[in-house]
Amino acid sequence: MTDVRFLPAGDRALVVEFGDTIERALSERVLRLATRLRELRLQGVVEMLPTFRSLLVRYDPLQTSGATLEKEIEAHLADEAGAQEQTRLWQIPACYDRRCAPDLDEVAERTKLTTNEVVARHSGTRFLVYVVGFAAGFPYMGDLPPELVLPRRTDPRVRVPAGSIAMATTLTGIYPLESPGGWHLIGAAPIRLFDPTWERPALLRPGDFAKFEPVDFAEYERVRAAVERNDYDVPFTMIAS
């Protein structure tokens, strides 16, 4: 396919690049190709890491080469459109109380919406998990409604509390642990996003969908306590990808 580029990434990885923008169509192509390559079990492939617009394919140079993999992958680009699978739609409890949302008023002012309208638009959107990264389990999710799109904060915080629901540009995310951050904090989710003891350590993965379900502060505290007791599972349903 003429719109696909193959780029070497050292002597142990190959990048299959589909474009240069953040959009669902490109993400879907990346994920479909990853699914297809998992089915093919190409010799020497060690790991595949999807990004917004490309797929990084790590390989064992003693078993294959970048040139060989490029030919093998190129031969299957035409059939990646047929590779589909089921994925999860997560229902994530989200507290938009001001005790959890230090930037909500500012976001409302800058978008010329009321705080209730900001919450309604954010919680009314089904988000696609594009990439998991930055911190272990951090999901980059899109796409925000156009009226909520804002640039990153000009004064990043040194400490963002774990569980903070944030937004910047066209994306939203949840901080899995306390860390620096420059996104706008509009709520909090009382859930665990990463645990190395889980079979899949990151709760969310690329290709999943998520919807935020508003809860009041009392329910937020109740769920957070249940999570600390390991007595809460984030609900989800299976949907066609």
N, C-alpha and C positions, 0 to 999 in steps of 0.2 A: 504494500500500500504506500502510495507516494506521500501521504501525510504522516507517516510514522518514521521516527529517526532512531537509529541505534547508536548509542554512545558508550565507549569503553569507560569503566570506572576502576582504574587500576588493572591489575592482572588477575583479579578474582571476581569481577562483577561486570555486568552489562546493563545499561539503562535502555529501556524501550520507552520512548517519549512520544506522546500523542498530541501535544499542543503546548500552549504557554499561558493558558488562562485557568481560572477556577470555575468550573461549571460541571453540572451533573452528567452531561453527555460524555465528557472526557473521563470522569471518575468511573462511570459505568463501563467504559471500554477497558480501562485499567483493570478493574475488578473481574470482568469477564475473561480477560486474558489470563489473569492469575488463576482463575478457576480452571480454565482449559489446560494450563501448563501443569497444574497439580494432577489433573487427570492423566496427562501424557507421561508423567514421571520421567522426564528427559534425563539421560545419564549425566551425572556430575552436578546437577542442580542441588544446591545446599539449602537455599532460602530465597523467598520472594518478599519484597517489601513494597507495598503500594504507596504512592504519594498522590497529591492532587491530580497530577497530569502525566505520571510516568510510573513504570514498574522497574524496580531494581531487582535484578536476578543475580544472586551470588552463586558462584560455582567453584568446584574443586579443579584447579588447573592441571592436576595429575590425571583427571578423568575426561576433561573436555577443554574447549577453548572458547574464547569470545566469538571468534569467526564461525566456529561450528554451531554454537548456540544461535547466533544471528540467523543463519540459514534455516535451522530447525524451527525457530520461532516464526520467522517470516513465512514459512510454508503453512503455518496454521493461523495466520492473522485473518484470513478470509472466513474462517469458521468460528472465530471467537464470539461473533454475534449470537450464535446459537447456544452458547454456554450460559445457563442461568441456574440459580439455586434459590432456596428459601432463605430468608434472613429474619432477624428479630426486629420488632418494633417495641422499644422500651417505653414504659410509662414511669417517668421520673418525677417523684415528689419535689415540688419547688416552692420555697417560701419567698415571697416578694415583700415581706414585711420590711420596714425601713431598718430594723435592727440587723437584717441580713443583706440590705441593699443600699450601701452608702452612696451610690451614684444614680439611683433611680430618679430622684428629683432633677438632677442636672440633665440626665438623658431626656426626660420629658420636656424640659425647657428648650433644649437644643433641637429636638425634633418637632417642637410645637404641638406636642400631644399632651394629654393628661397622663398622670401616672397609671391610672386604670387602663387607659388606651395602650400604653406601652406594654403592660402586663398582658392584656388581652391579645395583642398581636404576637408577642413572644410565645405565650403559652398556646396560642391557636395555630402555631406552625408545626408541621411535621418536618423534622430536621434529618438530613442525611449525614452520617458520620463519614467524612472524607478521609481523614488521616488520624492516627493516634501517635502522639509524640510530644516533644518539648519536655514534658515530665512524664514519668511512667503512668500510663493510663489516661493522659489528657486527650479528650476528643475534640478535634476541630470539626464543627458541625455547621452546615449551611442548608438552606440559604435564608438569611434574615429578610423579612419584608423590606422593600426599598425604603420605606419611611423610617426604618430603624437604623439604617446604615450610617455609621459615624466613624471617623478616623480614630486611631488609638489615642489614649490620653497623652497629653504633652508632658505630664509629670508622673511617670510610672511609680508604683508603690514598691517599697523594699519588701514588704510582707503582705501577701494576699492570703486570707484564711483558707484552709482546706474546705472544699465543698462549695466555694464561691462560684456562682453562675455569672459568666462574663460575656461581653460582646464587643466586637470591633470589626470595622469594615463590613463585610457581608457574613461574618461568621459569629457563632456563639460557642461557648465551651464551658467546662467545669474543671476547676483546679482540684486535682486529686490530693494534693498536699500543700502545706504552706510554702509559698515561694514568691519571688518577685514577679511583678506583672504590670502590664500597661493597658489592660482592657478595662472597660467600664463594668463595674460590679452592680448587678441589678437584682440579685437574689442569692439563694443558697439551696443546695441539695444535700439532705442528710444521709448520703449513701457512701459506700466504699467503692471506689472506681478501680482500685488495683490491689491485688494481694498475691504475692509470689507463691502462696500455697495452693491457689486455685488451679484447676485444670487448664483454664484459659485465664492467665493472671490479670489481663485487662478486661474489665466488664464489657466495655464497648469495643467494637472492632470495625474497620472500614467496611462499608456496605450495610451496616446496621442503620436503623432509623430510630429516632427518639422524639418523644413528645413530653413536654413539661406539664405536670398536673398540679395546679396551684393548691397549696395547703396553708392553713394559718400557722402562727408561730407555735401554738400549743401542739399541733399535730407534728410540726417540724421537730420539736423537742422529743415528742414521743417516739417518732421513727428513729431519730438519732440515738436514743437510748437503746432501742431494739437492735440497731446495727452494732452498737458496742457490745451487746450481749450475744452477737451472732445469731439473732433471732428475727432477721428480716431479709427477705429476698426481693429484689426489684422486680416488679411484674413485667411480663412481656408477652406478646403474641407473635406467632410466626406468620409472615406474609411473603408473597412472591416478590422477588427482587426485580 
